[in-house]
Amino acid sequence: MLDRAGKVIGVARATILGGQNLNLAVPANVVATIAANPRRLPDDSLIPSSQTAAGGQMEKIARYIDAHLYPEARDQLGALVQENEFDPALRFALGEVLFQMQDYVQAARNFEVARQLDKGFWQAAEREADALLHIWETTKNIEARIAASRLYDDLSNTQNRSLSESASHAVSLLGIDNDLGQGRSRASKQMEGLMSPVGTWTTDDNRIFKITLSSGRWWLSSQGQTKYMWNVSFSASRSPNITGDGYTDNQTCSSKIAVEVSISDFATKMKVDGFPTGESVISPAYQGRSMAEVRSMNRICRDMDAAVKNKLNGAPMYRITLRRLQ
């Protein structure tokens, strides 16, 4: 940039295209100073937080954490985060302190921010998932369970990605595992547990079902129900579509059924279709009658189930849709 006499008064550094040829310039005297002593001037925005004043506080904060002085560490970190809100290392450290203080909601939020700020920060993803699982355990918020499952699933398949220097420094100071292979292994193990349907489930009309694991099979029962009690089992596999068999009881007949089980949304939803096989015996509730009555009722139950099977022509006799409670 020249004045009317042709003297250099500045060097254009940026142009605002929509500003009628408006240019932003570095004054000529500053340029001359740099040219006379060409060394890089410090720029705090380019220095990893481990080397800034904020990063310098991390070692003291790590000592607070080692001594389990979590409120003090939280207060120190809170002040630093206000000044350096886009620092993933500080966000991660604050999340870790809040996690230890069992404030899992805020811990998850800070881990999420750290993960978004540093895409290679896989430890933040793992700790966010851990916090979400604690939220699920205490509140039964199904969305927290699903979100944790997604994070574990992504982490179990993630490839090597380098951490920023500030994130590596924070992980080292806090004693967090830095082995991605072990992180993937832990995530896969968590996924195995989360994909199991073992627990308590409910229908839209509030019937309660329970699933237990025994002898390599999952057992679905509707104990406590007075109508159409279920007692079926299916193979304990991670396939979303599983077949099995069992019985459903009314007050007189215990009908044998083949079942098709579909599990979705990280084992938080389940659909069970029951297909009659045409086989049936009298319900245990009918026991104690005379032999003639038992034989007669057995024949009635078999004939009824065979007729139902023919009428349905391959369609399910029963369908229950379940959502997870525990």
C-alpha positions as CSV (number, residue, x, y, z in Angstrom):
1,M,0.0,0.0,0.0
2,L,1.5,3.3,-1.1
3,D,0.7,6.9,-0.2
4,R,0.5,9.7,-2.8
5,A,4.2,10.1,-2.8
6,G,4.8,6.5,-3.5
7,K,6.0,5.6,0.0
8,V,5.2,2.2,1.3
9,I,2.9,2.6,4.3
10,G,1.7,-0.9,4.7
11,V,1.3,-4.5,3.4
12,A,-2.2,-5.7,2.5
13,R,-2.9,-8.8,4.6
14,A,-6.6,-9.4,4.0
15,T,-9.4,-8.2,1.7
16,I,-13.1,-8.0,2.3
17,L,-14.5,-8.8,-1.1
18,G,-17.9,-7.4,-0.4
19,G,-16.5,-4.2,1.1
20,Q,-15.9,-2.0,-2.0
21,N,-12.2,-3.1,-2.2
22,L,-11.7,-2.7,1.6
23,N,-8.2,-3.9,2.6
24,L,-6.7,-4.7,5.9
25,A,-3.0,-4.0,6.2
26,V,0.0,-4.5,8.5
27,P,1.7,-1.1,9.0
28,A,5.0,-0.7,7.2
29,N,7.0,0.0,10.4
30,V,5.9,-3.4,11.8
31,V,6.9,-5.1,8.6
32,A,10.3,-3.4,8.7
33,T,10.9,-4.6,12.2
34,I,10.1,-8.2,11.4
35,A,12.2,-8.0,8.2
36,A,15.2,-6.7,10.3
37,N,14.8,-9.6,12.8
38,P,13.0,-12.4,11.0
39,R,12.0,-14.6,13.9
40,R,8.6,-16.0,14.6
41,L,6.6,-13.9,17.0
42,P,4.8,-15.8,19.8
43,D,1.1,-16.5,19.0
44,D,-0.7,-18.0,21.9
45,S,-3.5,-19.3,19.7
46,L,-1.0,-21.6,17.9
47,I,0.7,-22.9,21.0
48,P,-0.7,-26.2,22.5
49,S,-2.4,-25.6,25.8
50,S,0.2,-27.8,27.5
51,Q,2.6,-24.9,26.9
52,T,0.3,-22.0,27.8
53,A,-0.6,-20.6,31.1
54,A,-3.7,-22.8,31.1
55,G,-1.6,-25.8,30.3
56,G,0.8,-24.9,33.1
57,Q,-2.0,-25.3,35.6
58,M,-2.7,-28.8,34.5
59,E,0.0,-30.4,36.6
60,K,-1.3,-28.7,39.7
61,I,-4.8,-29.9,38.9
62,A,-3.6,-33.4,38.3
63,R,-2.2,-33.3,41.8
64,Y,-5.6,-32.3,43.2
65,I,-7.1,-35.2,41.3
66,D,-4.5,-37.7,42.6
67,A,-5.3,-36.5,46.2
68,H,-9.1,-36.9,45.4
69,L,-9.6,-33.2,46.0
70,Y,-12.2,-33.0,43.3
71,P,-14.1,-29.8,44.3
72,E,-10.8,-27.9,44.2
73,A,-9.8,-29.4,40.8
74,R,-13.3,-28.6,39.5
75,D,-13.1,-25.0,40.6
76,Q,-9.6,-24.6,39.1
77,L,-10.7,-26.2,35.8
78,G,-13.9,-24.2,35.6
79,A,-12.0,-21.0,35.7
80,L,-9.6,-22.2,33.1
81,V,-12.4,-23.4,30.8
82,Q,-14.0,-20.0,30.9
83,E,-10.8,-18.5,29.6
84,N,-10.0,-21.3,27.1
85,E,-13.4,-22.8,26.2
86,F,-12.2,-24.4,23.0
87,D,-9.3,-26.4,24.7
88,P,-10.2,-30.1,24.4
89,A,-7.7,-31.0,27.1
90,L,-9.2,-28.8,29.7
91,R,-12.7,-30.0,28.7
92,F,-11.6,-33.6,29.1
93,A,-10.0,-32.9,32.5
94,L,-13.1,-31.1,33.7
95,G,-15.2,-34.0,32.5
96,E,-13.0,-36.5,34.4
97,V,-13.3,-34.6,37.6
98,L,-17.1,-34.3,37.3
99,F,-17.2,-38.0,36.5
100,Q,-15.4,-38.8,39.8
101,M,-17.8,-36.5,41.6
102,Q,-20.7,-38.6,40.0
103,D,-22.0,-35.6,38.1
104,Y,-22.5,-37.8,35.1
105,V,-24.7,-35.4,33.1
106,Q,-22.1,-32.6,33.1
107,A,-19.3,-35.0,32.7
108,A,-20.8,-36.4,29.5
109,R,-21.4,-32.9,28.2
110,N,-17.7,-31.9,28.7
111,F,-16.4,-35.2,27.2
112,E,-18.7,-34.6,24.2
113,V,-17.2,-31.1,23.7
114,A,-13.7,-32.5,24.0
115,R,-14.5,-35.1,21.4
116,Q,-16.0,-32.6,19.0
117,L,-13.0,-30.2,19.4
118,D,-10.4,-33.0,18.8
119,K,-11.7,-35.7,16.4
120,G,-8.8,-38.0,17.4
121,F,-9.7,-37.8,21.1
122,W,-10.9,-41.4,21.4
123,Q,-10.6,-41.4,25.2
124,A,-13.2,-38.6,25.4
125,A,-15.6,-40.8,23.4
126,E,-15.0,-43.7,25.7
127,R,-15.5,-41.7,28.9
128,E,-18.6,-40.0,27.5
129,A,-20.0,-43.5,26.9
130,D,-19.1,-44.5,30.4
131,A,-20.9,-41.5,31.8
132,L,-24.0,-42.1,29.7
133,L,-24.2,-45.6,31.0
134,H,-24.2,-44.3,34.5
135,I,-27.0,-42.0,33.5
136,W,-28.9,-45.0,32.2
137,E,-28.3,-47.0,35.4
138,T,-29.7,-44.2,37.6
139,T,-32.4,-42.7,35.5
140,K,-33.4,-45.5,33.0
141,N,-33.2,-42.9,30.2
142,I,-33.2,-45.2,27.2
143,E,-31.7,-42.5,25.0
144,A,-28.6,-42.4,27.2
145,R,-28.2,-46.2,26.8
146,I,-28.5,-45.9,23.0
147,A,-26.1,-43.0,22.8
148,A,-23.5,-45.0,24.9
149,S,-24.0,-48.0,22.6
150,R,-23.3,-45.9,19.5
151,L,-20.1,-44.5,21.0
152,Y,-18.9,-47.9,22.0
153,D,-19.8,-49.4,18.6
154,D,-17.9,-46.6,16.8
155,L,-14.9,-46.9,19.1
156,S,-14.7,-50.7,18.7
157,N,-14.2,-50.0,14.9
158,T,-12.2,-46.8,15.0
159,Q,-8.8,-46.7,13.3
160,N,-5.6,-45.1,14.6
161,R,-5.9,-41.3,14.8
162,S,-3.3,-39.1,16.4
163,L,-4.2,-37.0,19.4
164,S,-3.4,-33.3,19.6
165,E,-0.4,-32.5,21.8
166,S,-2.6,-30.9,24.4
167,A,-4.9,-33.9,24.6
168,S,-1.9,-36.3,24.9
169,H,-0.5,-34.1,27.7
170,A,-3.8,-34.2,29.6
171,V,-4.2,-38.0,29.1
172,S,-0.7,-38.5,30.4
173,L,-1.2,-36.3,33.5
174,L,-4.5,-37.8,34.4
175,G,-3.2,-41.4,34.1
176,I,-5.7,-42.3,31.4
177,D,-4.9,-45.3,29.1
178,N,-3.4,-44.2,25.8
179,D,-3.6,-47.6,24.0
180,L,-6.2,-47.5,21.3
181,G,-6.1,-51.3,21.0
182,Q,-7.1,-51.7,24.6
183,G,-9.7,-49.0,24.2
184,R,-11.3,-50.9,21.3
185,S,-11.2,-54.1,23.3
186,R,-13.0,-52.5,26.2
187,A,-15.6,-51.0,23.9
188,S,-16.2,-54.4,22.2
189,K,-16.7,-56.0,25.7
190,Q,-19.2,-53.3,26.7
191,M,-21.1,-53.8,23.4
192,E,-21.4,-57.6,24.1
193,G,-23.1,-56.8,27.4
194,L,-25.3,-54.1,26.0
195,M,-26.5,-56.3,23.1
196,S,-27.7,-59.0,25.5
197,P,-31.5,-58.8,26.0
198,V,-31.2,-60.0,29.6
199,G,-33.3,-57.8,31.8
200,T,-36.9,-56.6,32.4
201,W,-39.1,-55.6,29.5
202,T,-42.6,-54.3,29.2
203,T,-45.4,-54.1,26.5
204,D,-47.5,-51.1,25.6
205,D,-50.2,-52.4,27.9
206,N,-47.7,-52.7,30.8
207,R,-47.4,-56.5,30.8
208,I,-44.0,-57.3,32.3
209,F,-41.6,-59.9,30.7
210,K,-38.2,-61.1,32.0
211,I,-35.3,-62.5,30.0
212,T,-32.7,-64.6,31.7
213,L,-29.6,-66.4,30.4
214,S,-29.2,-70.1,31.1
215,S,-27.4,-73.0,29.3
216,G,-26.5,-70.9,26.3
217,R,-30.1,-69.8,25.7
218,W,-32.2,-66.7,26.5
219,W,-35.4,-67.5,28.4
220,L,-38.4,-65.2,28.0
221,S,-41.2,-65.5,30.6
222,S,-44.2,-63.5,31.6
223,Q,-44.5,-64.6,35.2
224,G,-47.3,-63.0,37.1
225,Q,-49.5,-62.7,34.0
226,T,-52.9,-64.4,34.3
227,K,-53.6,-64.6,30.6
228,Y,-51.5,-66.1,27.8
229,M,-48.4,-66.6,29.9
230,W,-45.2,-67.0,27.9
231,N,-42.3,-69.3,28.5
232,V,-40.0,-69.6,25.5
233,S,-36.3,-69.8,24.8
234,F,-34.1,-68.8,21.9
235,S,-30.4,-69.1,21.1
236,A,-28.0,-66.6,22.8
237,S,-26.5,-65.1,19.7
238,R,-25.8,-61.5,18.6
239,S,-27.9,-61.9,15.4
240,P,-30.8,-59.4,15.3
241,N,-33.1,-62.1,14.2
242,I,-33.3,-65.3,16.3
243,T,-35.5,-68.3,16.3
244,G,-36.6,-70.4,19.3
245,D,-39.5,-72.3,20.8
246,G,-41.6,-72.7,23.9
247,Y,-45.1,-72.5,25.2
248,T,-47.8,-70.0,25.8
249,D,-50.5,-70.9,28.4
250,N,-54.1,-69.9,28.9
251,Q,-56.3,-71.3,31.7
252,T,-56.8,-74.7,29.9
253,C,-54.2,-75.3,27.2
254,S,-50.5,-75.0,26.9
255,S,-49.8,-74.4,23.2
256,K,-46.4,-75.1,21.8
257,I,-45.1,-72.3,19.6
258,A,-42.1,-71.6,17.4
259,V,-40.9,-68.0,17.9
260,E,-39.0,-65.5,15.8
261,V,-37.3,-62.8,17.8
262,S,-36.1,-59.5,16.3
263,I,-33.9,-57.3,18.5
264,S,-33.2,-53.7,17.5
265,D,-31.9,-50.3,18.7
266,F,-28.9,-51.8,20.6
267,A,-31.2,-54.3,22.4
268,T,-33.7,-51.8,23.7
269,K,-36.6,-52.9,21.5
270,M,-37.8,-56.4,20.8
271,K,-40.5,-58.0,18.7
272,V,-41.5,-61.7,19.3
273,D,-43.7,-63.5,16.9
274,G,-45.2,-66.9,18.0
275,F,-46.3,-69.4,15.4
276,P,-48.5,-72.4,16.5
277,T,-47.0,-75.8,15.8
278,G,-50.4,-77.6,16.2
279,E,-49.1,-79.4,19.3
280,S,-50.7,-78.7,22.7
281,V,-51.1,-80.2,26.1
282,I,-53.4,-79.1,28.9
283,S,-52.3,-76.2,31.1
284,P,-50.7,-77.1,34.4
285,A,-53.6,-75.2,35.9
286,Y,-55.9,-77.9,34.7
287,Q,-54.0,-80.7,36.4
288,G,-55.7,-82.6,39.2
289,R,-58.8,-83.6,37.2
290,S,-59.8,-87.2,36.5
291,M,-57.9,-89.1,33.8
292,A,-60.9,-89.1,31.5
293,E,-61.2,-85.3,31.8
294,V,-57.4,-84.9,31.2
295,R,-57.6,-87.1,28.1
296,S,-60.6,-85.2,26.8
297,M,-59.0,-81.8,27.4
298,N,-55.7,-82.9,25.8
299,R,-57.7,-83.9,22.6
300,I,-59.5,-80.6,22.6
301,C,-56.3,-78.6,23.0
302,R,-54.6,-80.4,20.2
303,D,-57.6,-80.1,17.8
304,M,-57.9,-76.4,18.7
305,D,-54.2,-75.7,18.0
306,A,-54.3,-77.6,14.8
307,A,-57.3,-75.7,13.6
308,V,-55.7,-72.4,14.5
309,K,-52.5,-73.3,12.7
310,N,-54.4,-74.2,9.5
311,K,-56.5,-71.0,9.7
312,L,-53.4,-68.7,10.2
313,N,-51.6,-70.4,7.3
314,G,-48.1,-69.3,8.4
315,A,-49.1,-66.0,10.1
316,P,-48.1,-65.5,13.7
317,M,-50.6,-66.4,16.3
318,Y,-49.1,-64.1,18.9
319,R,-47.0,-60.9,18.5
320,I,-45.6,-59.0,21.4
321,T,-43.6,-55.8,21.1
322,L,-41.3,-55.1,24.1
323,R,-39.3,-52.2,25.2
324,R,-36.5,-52.4,27.8
325,L,-37.0,-51.4,31.4
326,Q,-33.7,-52.8,32.8
